[in-house]
Amino acid sequence: MRDIIISNKINELDIICRHCGNSETAKSPFFNRFRLEGTGKNTATVRCLNCQTAVEVPLNELSTLYYHHAC
């Protein structure tokens, strides 16, 4: 089970940290409570800024709006 859940909706991205309860609904490619870090060609790391929990996710789970911010 992942520590950070990413849920795609149309033009939005819901991110929830199961470790500390931090959550955000992003309507733009800029996050306030999470950081998107590029780590590889096909993956990105999503890090919670509250508790520093991180999880690697495939880029196909993120919309194309977030792709250039992760690379």
C-alpha atoms as a printed R data frame, in Angstrom:
   type eleno elety resid chain resno       x      y       z
1  ATOM     1    CA   MET     A     1   0.000  0.000   0.000
2  ATOM     2    CA   ARG     A     2   1.335  3.426  -0.941
3  ATOM     3    CA   ASP     A     3   1.926  6.166   1.614
4  ATOM     4    CA   ILE     A     4   0.812  8.835  -0.855
5  ATOM     5    CA   ILE     A     5  -2.308  8.412  -2.977
6  ATOM     6    CA   ILE     A     6  -2.705 10.199  -6.317
7  ATOM     7    CA   SER     A     7  -6.155 10.432  -7.853
8  ATOM     8    CA   ASN     A     8  -6.601 11.898 -11.338
9  ATOM     9    CA   LYS     A     9  -9.710 13.840 -12.253
10 ATOM    10    CA   ILE     A    10 -10.408 16.041 -15.243
11 ATOM    11    CA   ASN     A    11  -8.155 19.120 -14.920
12 ATOM    12    CA   GLU     A    12  -7.380 18.319 -11.262
13 ATOM    13    CA   LEU     A    13  -5.063 16.064  -9.313
14 ATOM    14    CA   ASP     A    14  -5.892 14.940  -5.765
15 ATOM    15    CA   ILE     A    15  -2.928 13.996  -3.578
16 ATOM    16    CA   ILE     A    16  -3.303 12.554  -0.068
17 ATOM    17    CA   CYS     A    17  -0.535 11.538   2.346
18 ATOM    18    CA   ARG     A    18  -1.656  8.562   4.441
19 ATOM    19    CA   HIS     A    19   1.202  9.058   6.869
20 ATOM    20    CA   CYS     A    20   0.239 12.526   8.191
21 ATOM    21    CA   GLY     A    21  -3.124 13.277   6.536
22 ATOM    22    CA   ASN     A    22  -1.802 16.123   4.384
23 ATOM    23    CA   SER     A    23  -3.921 16.572   1.245
24 ATOM    24    CA   GLU     A    24  -4.178 18.862  -1.730
25 ATOM    25    CA   THR     A    25  -6.319 19.298  -4.826
26 ATOM    26    CA   ALA     A    26  -4.078 20.835  -7.441
27 ATOM    27    CA   LYS     A    27  -5.627 22.750 -10.307
28 ATOM    28    CA   SER     A    28  -2.248 24.008 -11.521
29 ATOM    29    CA   PRO     A    29   1.143 22.284 -11.891
30 ATOM    30    CA   PHE     A    30   2.376 24.003  -8.710
31 ATOM    31    CA   PHE     A    31   1.807 22.296  -5.378
32 ATOM    32    CA   ASN     A    32   1.637 23.997  -1.977
33 ATOM    33    CA   ARG     A    33   1.856 20.942   0.287
34 ATOM    34    CA   PHE     A    34   3.763 18.470  -1.898
35 ATOM    35    CA   ARG     A    35   6.905 18.603  -4.014
36 ATOM    36    CA   LEU     A    36   7.325 16.868  -7.350
37 ATOM    37    CA   GLU     A    37  10.906 15.694  -7.940
38 ATOM    38    CA   GLY     A    38  12.241 14.194 -11.141
39 ATOM    39    CA   THR     A    39  14.145 10.979 -10.573
40 ATOM    40    CA   GLY     A    40  14.201  9.054 -13.801
41 ATOM    41    CA   LYS     A    41  13.022  8.775 -17.335
42 ATOM    42    CA   ASN     A    42   9.676  7.156 -16.499
43 ATOM    43    CA   THR     A    43   9.171  7.944 -12.800
44 ATOM    44    CA   ALA     A    44   8.844 10.933 -10.512
45 ATOM    45    CA   THR     A    45   8.963 11.284  -6.746
46 ATOM    46    CA   VAL     A    46   6.105 12.958  -4.905
47 ATOM    47    CA   ARG     A    47   7.196 14.201  -1.457
48 ATOM    48    CA   CYS     A    48   4.945 15.447   1.343
49 ATOM    49    CA   LEU     A    49   6.349 18.717   2.680
50 ATOM    50    CA   ASN     A    50   4.770 18.151   6.106
51 ATOM    51    CA   CYS     A    51   6.278 14.784   7.072
52 ATOM    52    CA   GLN     A    52   8.801 14.264   4.202
53 ATOM    53    CA   THR     A    53   7.211 10.945   3.187
54 ATOM    54    CA   ALA     A    54   7.987 10.211  -0.457
55 ATOM    55    CA   VAL     A    55   6.802  7.741  -3.062
56 ATOM    56    CA   GLU     A    56   7.912  7.083  -6.635
57 ATOM    57    CA   VAL     A    57   5.132  7.128  -9.194
58 ATOM    58    CA   PRO     A    58   5.108  6.367 -12.911
59 ATOM    59    CA   LEU     A    59   4.794  9.515 -14.999
60 ATOM    60    CA   ASN     A    60   1.709  8.094 -16.689
61 ATOM    61    CA   GLU     A    61  -0.153  8.522 -13.361
62 ATOM    62    CA   LEU     A    62   0.465 12.244 -13.609
63 ATOM    63    CA   SER     A    63  -1.208 14.324 -16.283
64 ATOM    64    CA   THR     A    64   0.877 15.885 -19.059
65 ATOM    65    CA   LEU     A    65   0.538 19.223 -17.264
66 ATOM    66    CA   TYR     A    66   2.853 17.944 -14.504
67 ATOM    67    CA   TYR     A    67   5.298 16.073 -16.753
68 ATOM    68    CA   HIS     A    68   7.661 18.977 -17.505
69 ATOM    69    CA   HIS     A    69   7.774 19.935 -13.807
70 ATOM    70    CA   ALA     A    70   8.958 16.438 -12.896
71 ATOM    71    CA   CYS     A    71  11.738 16.280 -15.483
